[in-house]
Amino acid sequence: MSNYLLCASPIQGHVAPIIAIARDLVARGHDVTVLTGSRFRDTVVATGADHRALGGIADFDDRVIQDHLPDRDQHRGIGKLQYDIQTIFIKTVPDQTGAVEAAIADLAPDAILVDAAFAGIIPLLLDDPASRPAILAAGVIPLSQSSTDVAPYGLGLAPMPGALGRLRNRVLNVLVQKVVFRQTQRLANETMAALGRPRLDSFVLDMSRLFDRFLQLSPAEFEYPRTDLSSNLRFVGTVLPPAPVVDELPEWWSELDGERAVVHVTQGTIDNKDLDRLVRPTVDALADRDVLVVVSTGGRPMEELGPLPANARAAEFLPYDLLFPKTDVFVTNAGFGGAQYALSHGVPLVAAGDTEDKPEVSMRAEWSGVGVNLKTGTPSAEAIGRAVDRVLADRGYRDRARTLAERIREYDTFGDIEAELEAASIRASLRIESAVG
């Protein structure tokens, strides 16, 4: 059996799949250590893995992200994405890198697996491969890799076919890389220099190309096709974190009996401070429809919802493994993990995302035909109502979502991840032996 180090930025959507992978590797007999935020210690230990905490500014609590990023709400759109990349992912690199190097010195892992946005691994990727363990990444967000076939990451634009589309993409890639993200690229290079590493020879959002192997956690059919994908990339299907554990089902659970279509809405567990962004408008939009609206507040007190109409039911947490088989439409703020969970059960989406990776998730839902993209994070009740009506009336959405669910079931995701780790470990040991010899 092998010794693996898994690393994740301390953000729920990034940590959850890494912890799920850790649990599986432990069950297969491997020694696993997870390096992430302090707040996830108990969850990591419960898998049987060891936990190591990030230090300094890298060890933040994503549940109160506004305390760490007081200026975040002053930015919008791609400007907000750039702010997040600079403050959450690049400025934390020195502390992340220090924690990784200390873990390598203490544990001598056979291989390292990080979440795709764990930028603290970049300095090691710039080192001589013979001087380090194998380093792999798990794509826990939509694939960020520049291409002549797709628009730059973060714009939320669907592919445009033909020569005109390729021209659009080339122009936008130059604009984003050389102008919009110029400051971000400069900050990344300054950070590398401060850590004694060379400048990046590629765009900062193209780090997926640097890994020994990049394992994208989605079916290939949910990702835009590219003719110039890097050779290190492999689609391995979806990692589904365990559903929230509830002590007992709500008393209204028996109403999910199939007599009425079920529409589930949530803003997740992080972006749920203001339920008026999506949850409340959805409840209001569907109050006069012959559907059952099921709300998860993601841990927020249910009193914050206000009065509910007769066709709405709510709970702070719900068991998704039991709920999604009974759900007809998922109204979501387009978190990647939640969307993958719904699609793995063949549930079509109404997606409303305008921050982080959510515009990309929303557009992929539209492009793949499994959902409606509302193209905003604060849709009106009228827009939500029309979108839900459209998904319920057009069986094509359900059929395409079910086809994607069938494709997801064809992957041996955890088995493929273990196999990739073992193969990378062997290749790395051969490199190191050759360098020493």
C-alpha positions as CSV (number, residue, x, y, z in Angstrom):
1,M,0.0,0.0,0.0
2,S,1.1,3.6,-0.6
3,N,1.4,6.8,1.4
4,Y,-0.5,9.7,-0.2
5,L,-0.7,13.4,0.7
6,L,-4.0,15.1,-0.3
7,C,-4.2,18.9,-0.3
8,A,-7.3,21.2,-0.6
9,S,-8.0,24.9,-0.3
10,P,-10.2,25.3,2.8
11,I,-13.4,25.9,0.9
12,Q,-16.3,23.5,1.2
13,G,-16.7,22.8,-2.5
14,H,-13.0,22.1,-2.9
15,V,-12.5,20.1,0.3
16,A,-15.6,17.8,0.1
17,P,-14.4,15.8,-3.0
18,I,-10.9,15.5,-1.7
19,I,-12.2,14.1,1.6
20,A,-14.4,11.7,-0.3
21,I,-11.3,10.5,-2.2
22,A,-9.4,10.2,1.1
23,R,-12.1,8.0,2.5
24,D,-11.9,5.7,-0.4
25,L,-8.1,5.5,-0.4
26,V,-8.1,4.7,3.3
27,A,-10.7,1.9,2.7
28,R,-8.4,0.5,0.1
29,G,-5.6,0.2,2.7
30,H,-3.5,3.3,1.8
31,D,-2.0,5.7,4.4
32,V,-3.6,9.1,3.7
33,T,-2.9,12.6,5.1
34,V,-5.1,15.5,4.2
35,L,-3.7,19.0,4.4
36,T,-6.4,21.6,4.5
37,G,-8.1,24.1,6.9
38,S,-8.3,23.6,10.6
39,R,-12.1,23.6,10.5
40,F,-12.2,20.4,8.5
41,R,-10.1,18.4,11.0
42,D,-13.0,16.3,12.5
43,T,-14.4,15.5,9.0
44,V,-11.0,14.4,7.8
45,V,-10.3,12.3,10.9
46,A,-13.7,10.6,10.5
47,T,-12.5,9.1,7.2
48,G,-9.5,7.4,8.9
49,A,-7.1,9.8,7.3
50,D,-4.7,12.0,9.2
51,H,-5.2,15.8,9.2
52,R,-2.6,18.5,8.9
53,A,-3.7,22.1,9.2
54,L,-2.7,24.9,6.8
55,G,-1.0,27.8,8.5
56,G,-1.0,31.6,8.4
57,I,-3.5,33.3,6.0
58,A,-4.0,30.1,4.2
59,D,-6.0,28.7,7.1
60,F,-9.2,30.7,6.7
61,D,-12.8,29.8,7.5
62,D,-14.9,29.9,4.3
63,R,-18.1,30.2,6.3
64,V,-17.2,33.8,7.2
65,I,-15.3,34.6,4.0
66,Q,-16.4,38.2,4.3
67,D,-14.2,38.6,7.4
68,H,-11.1,37.6,5.4
69,L,-12.1,39.5,2.2
70,P,-13.8,42.7,3.3
71,D,-13.6,44.3,-0.1
72,R,-15.0,41.4,-2.0
73,D,-18.5,42.8,-2.5
74,Q,-17.1,45.9,-4.2
75,H,-16.3,43.7,-7.3
76,R,-18.6,42.2,-9.9
77,G,-18.3,39.7,-12.7
78,I,-14.8,38.8,-13.9
79,G,-13.4,41.5,-11.7
80,K,-14.7,39.6,-8.7
81,L,-13.2,36.4,-10.0
82,Q,-9.9,38.2,-10.4
83,Y,-10.1,39.5,-6.9
84,D,-10.9,36.0,-5.5
85,I,-7.9,34.5,-7.4
86,Q,-5.5,37.1,-6.1
87,T,-6.7,37.1,-2.5
88,I,-7.9,33.6,-1.8
89,F,-5.5,31.6,-4.0
90,I,-2.3,33.5,-4.9
91,K,-1.6,35.5,-1.7
92,T,-2.0,32.3,0.3
93,V,0.6,30.5,-1.8
94,P,3.6,31.1,0.5
95,D,1.8,29.6,3.5
96,Q,0.3,26.7,1.5
97,T,3.7,25.9,-0.1
98,G,5.4,26.0,3.3
99,A,2.8,23.6,4.7
100,V,3.2,21.2,1.7
101,E,7.0,21.2,2.0
102,A,6.8,20.5,5.7
103,A,4.4,17.6,5.0
104,I,6.7,16.2,2.4
105,A,9.7,16.3,4.8
106,D,7.7,14.6,7.5
107,L,5.7,12.1,5.5
108,A,7.8,11.3,2.4
109,P,4.6,10.7,0.4
110,D,4.6,8.5,-2.7
111,A,2.4,11.0,-4.5
112,I,0.4,14.2,-3.9
113,L,-3.1,14.9,-5.0
114,V,-4.4,18.5,-4.8
115,D,-7.6,20.2,-5.6
116,A,-7.3,22.0,-8.9
117,A,-7.2,25.5,-7.3
118,F,-4.6,24.7,-4.6
119,A,-2.1,27.1,-6.0
120,G,0.5,26.5,-3.2
121,I,1.6,23.5,-5.3
122,I,2.7,25.6,-8.2
123,P,6.2,26.3,-6.9
124,L,6.8,22.5,-6.6
125,L,5.6,22.0,-10.1
126,L,8.3,24.4,-11.3
127,D,11.0,22.3,-9.6
128,D,12.9,19.5,-11.2
129,P,10.4,16.5,-11.4
130,A,13.2,14.3,-10.1
131,S,13.4,16.2,-6.9
132,R,9.8,15.8,-5.8
133,P,7.0,13.2,-5.5
134,A,4.4,12.8,-8.3
135,I,1.9,15.6,-8.2
136,L,-1.7,15.1,-9.5
137,A,-4.7,17.4,-9.4
138,A,-8.4,16.7,-9.1
139,G,-10.6,19.1,-11.1
140,V,-13.2,20.2,-8.6
141,I,-14.4,23.1,-10.7
142,P,-15.1,23.4,-14.5
143,L,-11.9,22.9,-16.5
144,S,-9.8,26.0,-16.7
145,Q,-7.5,25.6,-19.7
146,S,-7.0,28.1,-22.5
147,S,-7.9,26.9,-26.0
148,T,-8.5,28.2,-29.4
149,D,-11.8,26.3,-29.2
150,V,-13.4,28.0,-26.2
151,A,-13.6,31.5,-24.7
152,P,-11.5,32.3,-21.7
153,Y,-12.5,30.9,-18.3
154,G,-14.8,33.1,-16.2
155,L,-16.7,34.8,-19.0
156,G,-19.4,32.2,-19.1
157,L,-19.5,32.0,-22.9
158,A,-20.5,29.0,-24.8
159,P,-18.3,27.6,-27.6
160,M,-18.8,29.3,-31.0
161,P,-18.1,26.9,-34.0
162,G,-16.1,27.7,-37.1
163,A,-13.4,30.2,-38.0
164,L,-15.3,33.1,-36.5
165,G,-15.5,31.3,-33.1
166,R,-11.7,30.6,-33.2
167,L,-11.0,34.2,-34.0
168,R,-13.3,35.3,-31.1
169,N,-11.5,33.0,-28.8
170,R,-8.0,34.1,-29.8
171,V,-8.9,37.8,-29.4
172,L,-10.6,37.2,-26.0
173,N,-7.7,35.1,-24.8
174,V,-5.2,37.8,-25.5
175,L,-7.4,40.4,-23.9
176,V,-8.0,38.4,-20.7
177,Q,-4.4,37.2,-20.4
178,K,-2.5,40.4,-21.3
179,V,-4.9,43.1,-20.1
180,V,-7.7,41.9,-17.7
181,F,-5.5,39.5,-15.7
182,R,-2.2,41.3,-16.2
183,Q,-2.1,42.3,-12.5
184,T,-2.9,38.8,-11.4
185,Q,-0.2,37.3,-13.6
186,R,2.3,39.8,-12.2
187,L,1.3,38.9,-8.6
188,A,1.8,35.2,-9.4
189,N,5.2,35.8,-10.8
190,E,6.3,38.0,-7.9
191,T,5.1,35.3,-5.6
192,M,7.1,32.7,-7.4
193,A,10.2,34.9,-7.3
194,A,9.8,35.4,-3.6
195,L,9.8,31.6,-3.2
196,G,13.0,31.3,-5.3
197,R,11.2,29.9,-8.4
198,P,11.2,31.0,-12.0
199,R,8.5,33.0,-13.6
200,L,5.5,31.2,-15.0
201,D,5.9,30.5,-18.7
202,S,2.1,30.2,-19.2
203,F,-1.1,31.9,-18.1
204,V,-1.8,31.6,-14.4
205,L,-5.2,30.0,-15.0
206,D,-3.6,27.3,-17.1
207,M,-1.9,25.5,-14.3
208,S,-3.8,22.4,-15.2
209,R,-1.2,21.7,-17.9
210,L,1.7,21.6,-15.3
211,F,0.6,18.5,-13.3
212,D,1.9,15.0,-13.9
213,R,-1.7,14.0,-14.3
214,F,-4.9,16.2,-14.2
215,L,-8.0,14.2,-13.3
216,Q,-11.1,16.2,-14.2
217,L,-14.0,15.3,-11.9
218,S,-16.8,15.3,-14.4
219,P,-18.0,13.3,-17.4
220,A,-16.4,14.4,-20.6
221,E,-19.8,15.2,-21.9
222,F,-20.3,18.1,-19.4
223,E,-17.1,19.8,-20.6
224,Y,-16.6,21.8,-23.8
225,P,-14.7,19.8,-26.5
226,R,-11.2,21.0,-27.3
227,T,-8.8,19.9,-30.0
228,D,-5.9,21.1,-28.0
229,L,-6.4,19.6,-24.5
230,S,-3.2,18.9,-22.7
231,S,-2.0,15.3,-22.9
232,N,-1.9,15.0,-19.1
233,L,-5.7,15.4,-18.7
234,R,-8.1,12.6,-18.1
235,F,-11.9,12.7,-17.3
236,V,-12.6,10.3,-14.5
237,G,-16.3,11.0,-13.7
238,T,-17.9,12.5,-10.7
239,V,-16.9,12.3,-7.0
240,L,-20.1,12.5,-4.9
241,P,-19.4,13.6,-1.3
242,P,-21.6,12.0,1.3
243,A,-25.1,13.6,1.5
244,P,-25.8,15.7,4.7
245,V,-26.6,13.4,7.6
246,V,-29.9,14.2,9.2
247,D,-31.1,12.6,12.4
248,E,-34.6,12.0,11.0
249,L,-36.5,12.8,7.9
250,P,-38.9,15.9,8.0
251,E,-42.4,15.1,8.9
252,W,-43.5,16.2,5.4
253,W,-41.2,13.7,3.6
254,S,-44.1,11.4,2.7
255,E,-45.5,14.2,0.5
256,L,-42.7,13.4,-1.9
257,D,-44.8,10.6,-3.3
258,G,-44.8,11.6,-7.0
259,E,-48.3,13.1,-7.1
260,R,-46.8,16.5,-7.8
261,A,-43.5,17.5,-9.5
262,V,-40.8,18.3,-6.9
263,V,-38.7,21.4,-7.4
264,H,-35.7,21.6,-5.0
265,V,-34.0,24.9,-4.4
266,T,-30.9,25.8,-2.4
267,Q,-28.0,28.3,-2.2
268,G,-25.7,25.7,-0.7
269,T,-23.9,26.1,2.6
270,I,-21.6,29.1,1.8
271,D,-23.4,31.5,-0.5
272,N,-26.5,31.4,1.6
273,K,-26.2,34.5,3.8
274,D,-28.9,36.3,1.7
275,L,-31.7,33.8,0.8
276,D,-33.4,36.6,-1.2
277,R,-30.9,36.0,-3.9
278,L,-32.4,32.8,-5.2
279,V,-34.4,30.8,-2.6
280,R,-37.1,33.3,-1.7
281,P,-37.7,34.3,-5.3
282,T,-38.1,30.6,-6.3
283,V,-40.6,30.1,-3.5
284,D,-42.6,33.1,-4.5
285,A,-42.4,32.3,-8.2
286,L,-43.9,28.8,-7.7
287,A,-46.4,29.6,-5.0
288,D,-49.3,29.3,-7.5
289,R,-47.9,26.3,-9.4
290,D,-49.1,22.7,-9.0
291,V,-45.6,21.7,-7.7
292,L,-44.0,20.9,-4.3
293,V,-41.2,23.3,-3.6
294,V,-38.5,21.8,-1.3
295,V,-36.0,24.2,0.3
296,S,-32.7,23.5,1.9
297,T,-31.3,26.5,3.7
298,G,-27.9,25.0,4.0
299,G,-27.8,25.5,7.8
300,R,-29.4,28.9,7.9
301,P,-32.3,29.3,10.4
302,M,-35.5,28.6,8.7
303,E,-37.0,31.7,10.2
304,E,-34.9,33.7,7.7
305,L,-37.1,32.3,4.9
306,G,-40.2,34.2,6.1
307,P,-43.7,32.8,5.6
308,L,-44.0,29.9,3.2
309,P,-46.8,29.3,0.8
310,A,-48.9,26.2,1.0
311,N,-46.9,24.3,-1.5
312,A,-43.4,24.8,0.0
313,R,-41.5,22.7,2.6
314,A,-38.2,23.5,4.2
315,A,-35.4,22.1,6.3
316,E,-31.9,23.3,7.1
317,F,-30.3,20.1,5.7
318,L,-31.7,17.3,3.5
319,P,-30.3,13.9,2.5
320,Y,-29.5,14.4,-1.1
321,D,-29.0,10.7,-1.8
322,L,-32.7,10.3,-0.9
323,L,-34.0,13.6,-2.2
324,F,-32.7,13.8,-5.7
325,P,-34.3,10.5,-6.8
326,K,-37.6,12.2,-6.0
327,T,-36.7,15.6,-7.6
328,D,-37.9,16.8,-11.0
329,V,-36.0,20.2,-11.2
330,F,-33.1,21.5,-9.2
331,V,-32.9,25.3,-8.9
332,T,-29.3,26.0,-8.0
333,N,-26.8,28.9,-7.6
334,A,-24.6,26.7,-9.8
335,G,-22.0,25.3,-7.5
336,F,-20.1,22.6,-9.4
337,G,-20.5,19.9,-6.8
338,G,-24.2,20.4,-6.3
339,A,-24.8,20.4,-10.1
340,Q,-22.8,17.2,-10.5
341,Y,-24.8,15.6,-7.7
342,A,-28.1,16.4,-9.4
343,L,-26.9,15.3,-12.8
344,S,-25.7,12.0,-11.4
345,H,-29.4,11.4,-10.5
346,G,-30.6,12.6,-13.9
347,V,-32.2,15.8,-12.5
348,P,-32.2,18.8,-14.9
349,L,-31.1,22.3,-13.6
350,V,-32.2,25.8,-13.5
351,A,-28.9,27.5,-12.9
352,A,-28.4,31.0,-11.5
353,G,-24.7,31.8,-10.9
354,D,-22.6,35.0,-11.4
355,T,-19.6,34.6,-9.1
356,E,-16.6,32.3,-8.8
357,D,-16.9,29.4,-11.2
358,K,-20.7,29.5,-11.3
359,P,-21.1,31.3,-14.7
360,E,-19.1,28.5,-16.2
361,V,-21.3,25.8,-14.5
362,S,-24.4,27.6,-15.7
363,M,-23.3,27.9,-19.3
364,R,-22.2,24.2,-19.4
365,A,-25.7,23.3,-18.2
366,E,-27.2,25.3,-21.1
367,W,-24.7,24.1,-23.6
368,S,-25.1,20.4,-22.7
369,G,-28.9,20.8,-22.8
370,V,-29.5,19.6,-19.2
371,G,-30.8,22.9,-17.9
372,V,-31.7,26.6,-18.3
373,N,-29.1,29.3,-17.6
374,L,-30.6,32.3,-16.0
375,K,-27.3,34.3,-16.5
376,T,-27.5,36.1,-13.2
377,G,-27.1,35.2,-9.5
378,T,-30.1,37.3,-8.5
379,P,-32.9,36.3,-11.0
380,S,-36.4,37.7,-10.7
381,A,-39.3,35.5,-9.5
382,E,-40.8,35.8,-13.0
383,A,-37.6,34.5,-14.7
384,I,-37.3,31.6,-12.3
385,G,-41.0,30.6,-12.9
386,R,-40.6,30.7,-16.6
387,A,-37.4,28.6,-16.4
388,V,-39.0,25.9,-14.2
389,D,-42.1,25.8,-16.4
390,R,-39.8,25.3,-19.4
391,V,-37.9,22.5,-17.9
392,L,-41.0,20.7,-16.7
393,A,-42.7,21.1,-20.1
394,D,-39.8,20.0,-22.2
395,R,-38.9,16.3,-21.6
396,G,-35.7,16.9,-23.5
397,Y,-34.0,18.4,-20.4
398,R,-34.9,15.3,-18.3
399,D,-33.8,12.9,-21.0
400,R,-30.4,14.6,-21.5
401,A,-29.9,14.7,-17.8
402,R,-30.6,11.0,-17.5
403,T,-28.3,10.3,-20.4
404,L,-25.6,12.1,-18.5
405,A,-26.4,10.2,-15.4
406,E,-25.9,6.9,-17.3
407,R,-22.6,8.2,-18.5
408,I,-21.5,9.1,-15.0
409,R,-22.3,5.6,-13.8
410,E,-20.1,4.1,-16.4
411,Y,-17.0,5.6,-14.8
412,D,-15.0,3.8,-12.1
413,T,-14.1,7.1,-10.6
414,F,-12.4,6.0,-7.4
415,G,-10.7,3.1,-9.0
416,D,-9.3,5.3,-11.7
417,I,-8.0,7.8,-9.2
418,E,-6.2,5.1,-7.3
419,A,-4.8,3.6,-10.5
420,E,-3.5,7.1,-11.6
421,L,-1.9,7.7,-8.2
422,E,-0.2,4.4,-8.2
423,A,1.1,4.8,-11.8
424,A,2.3,8.3,-11.1
425,S,4.1,7.1,-8.0
426,I,5.9,4.5,-10.0
427,R,6.9,6.9,-12.7
428,A,8.2,9.4,-10.1
429,S,10.2,6.8,-8.2
430,L,11.9,5.8,-11.5
431,R,12.7,9.5,-12.2
432,I,14.2,9.9,-8.8
433,E,16.2,6.7,-9.0
434,S,17.5,7.7,-12.4
435,A,18.5,11.1,-11.2
436,V,20.3,9.6,-8.2
437,G,22.0,6.9,-10.3
